[in-house]
């Protein structure tokens, strides 16, 4: 047995086969049932020519089929590619081509977008469609229904040996605008994100078999509800990490606070995973609506990652759940879990971002590439060594920029600013002044600026983040009207942007100025833009 993700899952199947594994949209499947269906799908994909190293896209809402596809792909030593279902055609065109997809498993409702792009993707030779009763036609005549693919193959586990060096790719919006595929060896990502290092003790797993031993030692099964979409790494790893120790996963297709609380009540969920205020605030507001009543006595813990989880919202959770175990984690698609903090009632205050106990391999470098001394107050960038990715797929330039070598040690440094406290803990300060984090979605301003500037009435534009009570930040655009044209309205800019970028990237505020300020080199002056947002009335 290797530190291979499929091997780790199969070990859980062998140990916990009869346990209920997934609850999703009314479906209930055990570990053994999921294994059999994943094996069937893997055999189907293999018959279609998919094998080691081939890339298979998964384009769907949270569902049992999403998880079955993931395990099927890994069983073949192939590589899954997560696809953001909120992307519009231009974004999908780039991702599909960049990822070199050989096969695609997608939900029927997304067929029109897939059909529009298939003629441009000669390497994408096989399509499987998950039925969702949307009524959309197959994107191509030879697309295969998911259930037909599963039903027509063997349930046996008869695959060859695998390696801890097999690849897993996590596509992320990152800080460079267009999606980036972070290439992880299975072994490395297991330790960085999959539970290979205990977040409480820092103890490192020495043998793959220890994960099953951990599951047995728990004395029972925990029910875990990761609320965010599986297209994001946080939920992928919530599912996989819990799978390796025999726990039970409850999935919700789309976030709805009342649906989440109904599932906590009905399925006796023990742990929730959310993305900061974007989910935490609506969940609390739903509880406080007149007539709202749920039996939430099963809930013992909540963890937040990927977005700002403000002290006021944490305090509200403690008001409703005084004994709640609460954690706030920081990390990235490139660096894995960099640190975690355990929050107690009365101890929710933060300096800038969360202050966390760093995970093994996490350091902070100053501008001179020296490690920041604890208590110095120096602001640096978080880096990690050891269990790190290979680099970015199809992007050697960005790989060379983010994956660096210092004194013979290779680090990944994606750009998160932080400082080191006197006790060695790390306080996150954010991804610089340009990357906007809206409810866990990272938005690169230049991508949105290019779209705003393509509006016929816009001469120039800058985009920055503005404070937002629910989402942490929202997109604000500062525009200079084209000479001889009236300045566009916010509604006009939004309508234009929705044709080119996903909805969460569309500006929510608009500021019209006489002249967009830039440096003599032509580079944008984001500091000036932030002042405009802070001081000027928006349109």
Buried (B, 14 or more C-beta within 10 A) or exposed (E): BBBBBBBBBBBBBEBBBEBBBBBBEEEEBBBBBBBBBBBBBBBBBBEBEBEEEBBBBBBBBBBBBBBBBBBBBBBBBBBBBBBBBBBBEBBBBBBBBBBBBBBBBBBBBBBBBBBEBBEEBEEBBBBBBBEBEEEBEBBBEEBBBBBEBBEEBEBEBEBEEBBBEBBBBBBBBBBBBBBBBBBBBBBBBBBBBBBBBEBEEEEEBEEBBBBBEBBEEEEEBBBBBBBBBBBBBBBBBBBBBBBBBBBBBBBBBEBBBBBBBEBBBEBBBBBBBBBBBBBBBBBBBBBEEEEEEBEBEBBBBBBBBBBBBBEEBBBBBBEEBEEBBBBBBBBBBBBBBBBBBBBEBEEBEBEEBBBBBBBBBBBBBBEEBEBBEBEEEBBBBBBBBBBBBBBBBBBEEBBEBBBBEBEEEEBBBBBBBBBBBEEEBBBBBBBEBBBBBBBBBBBBBEBBBBBBBEBEBBBBBBBBBBEBEBBBBBBBBBBBBBEEEEBBEBEBBBEBBBEBBBEBBBBBBBBBBEEBBEEEEEEBBBEBBBEBBEEEEBB
